Amino acid sequence: MRRRVALIGAGGKMGARITDNFLRLSKDPDSSPYEVSFCEKSEAAVKNLRQKGISITPSDDAVRRADFVVLAVPDALIRSISSNLCPLAKSGATFVLLDPAAAALGEVTIREDLNYVVCHPCHPPLFFEQPTPEARRDLFGGIAAIQDIVIALFSGSEYAYEPAEELCEVMFAPVRNAYRITVEQMAILEPAMAEVVAASAACLMRDAMEEAVKAGVPREAAHAFMMGHAQIALAIAFGAISSPFSDAAKVAIRWGTEQIINPNWRSVFEPDQIRAVIREMLSTNPDRKE
């Protein structure tokens, strides 16, 4: 028997990517394990979905029938949307969130007879040989590039986990590994590790390149130099190659660390700091979805 999926926000940023994966799966409807209802309110998104031949289902109707309810909506709307939809769901259904933020802050409406899972893509990894040119161009993932995902069961029955993992692997296909972690651990990974630290470091690197351009270095040369040296620095730091940093580079790294990095930077991984940044992200950026 095919499982019914209600995809809420099917035409949004992440929802559109998941929609495309479901469409690829449904090219052979007889072999697809899912019957998907696509739910969307934005007029522009509805137009785009209809151009793909997709019929729009009212969310209330879809949720009442669904075995899985996927909330592909902005994090700041999870509280209101879950409070509206959770009461409509049939007993035993599983709600799937695509980000840990709302779950980590307790903003999801919980029913004891429902299951709740959070899943998030790791995105295609650096230093991994993708199988095709199309996959190598898919830097975000979910189209052709192989990626990993993380997934957490944060409320409900243990029996709900495996079917939810199977669904998440379809939504973010092609998936290499699905790592089971907790919601708290997922919040450590994002926002703390991936956004507060890694994305900040990436923007610092971009700003450093701009400073080189301001100092008179031709932009093309600065860009080429930064891209090559960023790759080799990451490869050395993460053990993708056996070569170490040179002694001179170690001196520069130590000097730069002292000049640039806040000595207390590790405090961003403390639980209260993670909750604080999530609260600010939800209050200032209601459309946060990679």
N, C-alpha and C positions, 0 to 999 in steps of 0.2 A: 504494500500500500504506500502510495506516495505521500510524503510529509508536506504539510501546507506551511508556507512561509509568508508572513506579511512584512514587506520591506517598506518601512516608514522613512520617507525622505529619499525616495528612489531616484530623484533627479538632482540631488545635491552633490557636493564635491566628492565625498566618499561614496555616497549612494549610487552615483552614476557609474563609478568603477565596478561596484558590486553588481549593479544591473547588467552591465556588459558581460560579466562572467556568468551570470545566470542565463543570459541570452545565448552565449556560446554553448552552455550545457544543454539548453532546450532545443538545439538544432535537431536533436534526436529525442523527441518527447517521450517515446516509449522506454528509453533507457535512463531518463532523468529521474532521480529519486525525489525531486521536489516539484511542487506545484506552487508557483510564486504569484502573489498579489502585489502589484506595484502601487504604492500610495504616495501621493505628492500633492501639495497645495499651491506651490509657487506657479504662477501662470507661465512664466518663461520656461521653467523646468518641465511642466506638463506638456508644453508645445514640443520641446525637444524629445520627450519620451514618445509622444504620438508620432513624431517623424520616424521613429524606430519601429513603429507598428505596435506599440505597447498600449494596452487599455489600462486606464486608471481606475482603481478600486477605492471606494471610501474606506478610510482607515478603520472606522468602527466595525464595518462589516468584515473586513479582512482579519482584524484581531480576534473577533468572536470565533472564527473558524480555525485560526492558526495553531500549529504545533510550535512554531518559532515566530517570535516578533523581533525583528532587527531594527534597532533605533539608530538609523544613519542620519542623525540630526545634530545640530550644534549642542555642545555640552551644556550651555546655559539654559537650554530648553528642556533638558531631561526631567527636571523636577515637575514642570507643568504637564509635559506630555505623558510621563509615566503615571502621574496621578489621574489623568483622564483615561488612559488605555488599560492599565493593570486591572481595574475593576471589571473590564469587559472580557478579559481572557478566560478561556476554559481552564479548568483545573488540570495541572500537569504541564501546561505550556511553559516554554522557556523564552525569556527575554534576553536578547543579545545586545550588549552595549559595545561600542567601538573605541572607547577611551575610558581610562580609570577615574577621571576627575570627579564626575558626579557620584560614583560609587564610593570613592575614598572620603567624600564629604558627607555621605549619608543622605544624598538628595534624591534617591530613587525610592519610589513607592514600593514597599515590599508586601507581598501576600504569601502567607505560609504555604499555600498549596501550589505556588508557582516556583519556577527555577530562574536563576539569574546568572548570566555569564558575561564576562568582559573579555574582549579579544582585541588585539592590536597588531598590525604588521610590523616586522622588523625592517622591512624594505631590503632591496637587493644588497648583499654585502660587498664591501670592497675586497679586492684580491681574490675574487671567486670567478672562475672561468664559466661564464654563461654560454649556453650551447649554440646560440645563433646570433647573427648581427642584430636582428630585431630585439632579442632579449638583452643584448648589450646596450641598446639604446633606451631600454625601459628602465630608467633610473629610479622611478617611484615604485615600480612593482605592480603586480596584479594584472598585467597584460601578457607578457611573454617571459619576463625574467623570473628566475627561481628565487624565492625568498623564504624566510622563516616567519613564524608568528608566535606570540605569547598569548596565553589564555588562562583565565581564572574562573573558577566556580565560586561565587561569593555568597550565594544563598540558594538553598534548595537541596534536592536529592542528588546523591553521588551518581545514581543511575542516569542522570541527565547529562553528565559531563561528556561521555563518549559521543553520543549523537550530536551534541553541540560542537564538539571538536571537528567532527566530519563536515558539518555545515560551514564552519569557519575556514576550513581548508578549501572548500569550494569557492567561498566568497573572495579569498585572497590568492587563488591559484595562479601559477603553480607553487605549491608549498613544499619545502624540503623537510623542515622539522617544525613541530608544534610543541613549544615548551610550556609545561604547566607550572604556573607560579601563583602567588596570591595577589589580591588587589593592592595590598600595601607594597609588595615588591614591584608591581607594575608601575605604581606611582613613583617609586625610587628610580625606575628606568626612564619614565616620562611623567612629569616634566623634569625631574631633578638632573638625571644624567644626560639625557638626549637633548634637552632644550636649554635648561638653565646653564649647563656647562658646555656641552658639545656645540650647540648652535651658537652660543655666545662666542666660543673660540673661533668658529667658522667666520662669523661676522668680524671679529677682530682681525683675522687674516685678510679678509677683503679690505678692511679699513687700512691695514698696513700697506697693502698694494697701492691703495689710493694715495697714501703719504709718499710712496716712492715716486708715483706719477707727478705729484705736486712738486717734488724735489727735482724734477727734470728728466726722469727716466722715461723713455718712450713707452706708451701704454702697452703696446704689443710685447715689448721685451719684458716689462714688469709682469704681465699676465703669464707669459710663457715660463718665466723664472719661478713665479709663485706656484703655478700648477705642478711643475716638475718637482720642486723642493717640498711642497706639501705632501705629494704622494710618497716620496722617499722617506720623509720624516715619519709619516704614519706607518709605513711599512717596517721601519726599524723599531719604532715604539711598540707596535703590536706584534712583533715577531714574525711578520710575513716573509722577511728575509733574514739571513744570519748575520749580515754585516752590522757592526755596532756604530754608534755615533763616534766621530773622530774626537780626539782629545780637545782640539780647539772648539769643536761644536759643543762639547760638554760644558766648556767654560762659558760659551755664549748662552747656552740653555740655562745654566745656573744664574748668570747675570740677568737674563731676560725674566726669569721667574721672580727674582727679587724685585725687579723694576715694575713688572706688569701685574702680577697675580696677587690678589689679596691673601695674606697668610692664613686667614680664617675661612678660606673658600669652602673647606669641607663641611662647614656648618649647614650648607644648603641641603645636605642629606639628612638632617635631623627632622624627625616627624613633624614638629611644629612649623618648621620652615617650609616643608613640602606642602602642608595644608595651607599655609599663608600664601604661597605663590599660586596654588590652585584657586583659592578664593579670589585673588586679584585677577587671574586669567579669566575666570568665569564672569566677573563683574565688569571687566573692561573690554572683553573681546567675545561677544556672543556668537561669533561665526567661526570659532576656532575648530577646524577640522582639516588635518593635512590631506 
